[in-house]
Structures are given as structure tokens and as C-alpha cells.
Amino acid sequence: MAKFRPVSEADRDEVSRWIEADPGHAGKMTADFFLHSGQFHSLFAANDDDGTVMYLRCEAEGKKMRVHIQFGPDRKRIMRVFREGFPQVCEDAKVRGFLSIVFDSSSPALVKWMLIEFHFTAELECSLVRA
């Protein structure tokens, strides 16, 4: 079952290792990106029963919520937690007044999965308002 928790300094070593192992993130950001909150974004970790699976940073962009994710190394756990947790993230975004969720990725496999599994558009946007 997907569980969400606040991030802390205790996460620094893990998120740093994951960033360095990620070709899309290595050298482009530090753990601070996922550990230091600000006025227009929130930070949290998604866990399963075995521990942390991913770190998320959600930023307001007008009526859109941009999500940045640092995934851990276990794809099966990532897919399971994402399937379980994404509806909760969407519901929270709707309650906070967002109309859609957007993200960017340099991973063709992730983009394809988000398009098929979660109905994101080619612009990598998922509407929270159904017609």
C-alpha cells in the first residue's frame, strides 16, 4: 500500500545516491531539490512496506501542479506505488484547486507508461477535471 510521509535530512544520503544513478538528473540537481520546501511547492516521499520508493516535489504553476520525481532503483515497486498513490495525489491536487498535473521526463519508457496508464496527453499533462 502506498504511504506518503514528509521528507527530512535523514533522506539526504538516499536521494543523493538515487540522483547520481539517474542519467536524467545526475549533475543537474542535488538532494536539496527534494528536501528543502518553499512557498510554492511541497515535498514528500512515497513508501511501501519495504521503505521509500520515490521522492516528490510538487510545484504550483497557475492552475497546474508540476510534479518532479526521483525514483528509486526498483521498477516493480515504483509501478505498484505509483498505481496506488497517483489517485491520492490527484485528489489532493483537486482539493487544492489545481485543474491538471504536469511533468517532464527524458525517459521514453516513463512517458509511454504515463500516457497509457494514467491518460496523460502528449504534452505530459493529466486533466483533473473530467468532461
N, C-alpha and C positions, 0 to 999 in steps of 0.2 A: 504494500500500500504506500502510495506517495505521501510524504510528510514534508512540510516546509518549516524552516527554522531560520532565525536571524543568523547572520554571519558574525564572526568575531576574529580577533587576532590569532586565535588558535587555528584558524583555517589557512593562514598565510602560507605555510610550507606546502600544503597540498595543492592549493590553487596555483601557486608559483610553479610547481612541477608540471601540473596539467597544462598551463600556458606554454611553458617551454617545449612540451611534447606536441603541441598543436601547431602545424605549419601555418595555419591561418591567423594565429595570434602571437606566436613566438616573435620577440623583438619589437612588437607593436604595442604592447601594453604590459603592465605589471600587476601584481596581485592587488594593489591599491584600487584599481578599477572596479574590482568586485568586493572590496572590503570597506571603502570609505563612502558613506552615504552623503547626499547633498539635498538641496532644497527641491530639486525637480526629478529625483529618482529614488528608487527603493532597491534594497539589496537583500537577497535571501539565498538559502541553499535548499535544494530538493534532495531528500533522502529516501532510502528504502530501509528495510530491516537490517541490511548489512552496512549501512553508513551513507555517506554523501555520494551522490551520483552526478550532480551538476550545481554550478553556481549561476545565479541570475542577477542581472541588473536591468531594472525596468525604468524607462525614462518617458516623461511626458513630451509629446510633440504635438501641441494643439490638442485635437480630439483623438489622436493616435497614441498608442503606447508602444514604444520601441523596446524590444527585448534583446539583450545581449546575453549569450550563454557561453559558459565554459564547461564543456562536457568532460567527464572523467573517461577512463580507458575502456570501460565495459559496455559495449554497444547493446547487449541484450537488456542489461539493467536500465540503460538510458531509454531505450524504446518503451519498456514497461512503465517506468516512472513518468515518462512524457505522456503516454496514453492515459495514465491515471490522473496526472496532475494538471495537464493543459486545460481541461474543463474548469478546474478550480481557478486557475489563473484568469481565464476568460470571464468567469463570473465576477471575480474581484475587480477586473478592469471595467466591466459594465457598471458595477455598483459605484465606482469612482468616476463615472461619466465618460469613459472612453468609448469611441464608436468602432475602433478597429485596433488590431495588433499588427505590428510590422517588424521585420528583421532583415538582416543581410547575411549572406554566407558565401564563402568561396568553395564550399563542398557540394559538388553536384549531387552526391547521394543524399545529403541532408535536404537540399532544395527539392529534389524529386519526392522524397518521403513527405515533406510538409505540404507539397501540392496535392498529393494523392490522399494521404491520411487525414489531414486537417483542413483541406479545402482552401489553402492559401491561393491567391492569384499569382500570375506570373510576376507581378511586382512585389511578391512576397508580403502580401497583406491579407489578413483574415478579418472579415467583417464580423462584428459582434451584434449587428442588427440584421435580422433575417427579414426578407421581404415577404 
